[in-house]
Amino acid sequence: MDGQATGVPQPGVNPTALSVATAARLLSAAGGHPVTPEQIQADVDAGAPTNDNGTINLVHYAAWLMREFAG
């Protein structure tokens, strides 16, 4: 079974430059419930930070989520 099927990150996955789909897959694997690419894209549309190339920095995204939940 490969890493994608198990939700385990593949070697070379850069947590500072994830596609929306990869971020959703990693967050689903790490959390207790599924996270869809559509949910993350909705966050991006609502102002979640992205890199210049549209990728997600997982640390910046997590910080943004915490600010959203706290505010």
Secondary structure as the mmCIF struct_conf table of DSSP 4:
data_model
#
loop_
_struct_conf.conf_type_id
_struct_conf.id
_struct_conf.beg_label_comp_id
_struct_conf.beg_label_asym_id
_struct_conf.beg_label_seq_id
_struct_conf.end_label_comp_id
_struct_conf.end_label_asym_id
_struct_conf.end_label_seq_id
HELX_RH_AL_P HELX_RH_AL_P1 GLY A 3 THR A 6
TURN_TY1_P TURN_TY1_P1 GLY A 7 GLY A 7
HELX_LH_PP_P HELX_LH_PP_P1 VAL A 8 GLN A 10
TURN_TY1_P TURN_TY1_P2 PRO A 11 GLY A 12
TURN_TY1_P TURN_TY1_P3 PRO A 15 THR A 16
BEND BEND1 ALA A 17 ALA A 17
STRN STRN1 LEU A 18 LEU A 18
HELX_RH_AL_P HELX_RH_AL_P2 VAL A 20 ALA A 30
BEND BEND2 GLY A 31 HIS A 33
HELX_RH_AL_P HELX_RH_AL_P3 PRO A 37 ASP A 45
TURN_TY1_P TURN_TY1_P4 ALA A 46 GLY A 47
TURN_TY1_P TURN_TY1_P5 ASP A 52 ASN A 53
BEND BEND3 GLY A 54 GLY A 54
STRN STRN2 ILE A 56 ILE A 56
HELX_RH_AL_P HELX_RH_AL_P4 LEU A 58 ALA A 70
#
